[in-house]
Amino acid sequence: GNNNVVAYPNGATTLSHGGSSKLATTSSGVTVTGSLETQDLVLNNLSKDSPNSVDGTRGHWRVQEGSDNLYLINETTGKKYKFKIEEVE
């Protein structure tokens, strides 16, 4: 008897695994408990009602891994940036 998917009347929804909540919708977005795996991380506020608070613009970015590097790609302009990461022990 565990409820793996619960939809509450107020609009919240939780997904559980083994009786432990792993993903929950909230009024401000989504809360993930544990690790999150994805092929690429896409950040996009093009359809948002208002621009971001940092510089008043909108953007569409992708974080993508290579074999030895991590890249940030501006999907609007096509520009690519490589993260400078230092290996530590």
C-alpha positions, 0 to 999 in steps of 0.5 A: 500500500504506498501511494506513489502518485498523489494529486491534492485538491489544492493543485499539488502533486507528489511522486514517490518511490518506496514510500519516500516523496521524490518530486512535488509540485508547488505554487512556485515550481517543483521540488526534487528530493534526491538526485536529478538526471537529465541529458541536457539542462535547458534554461529558458524564459522566452515565454515568461510574462516578464524578463529576468531580474538580473538584467531585464532580458530573456534567454534560452540556454543549454548546459551540455557535457563533453567528454572532458568539459562542460559547456554553456550554449546560448540557443538564441545566438549560437555562441558557446562557452566552455566552463573553466573547471579545475580538478580537485582531489 
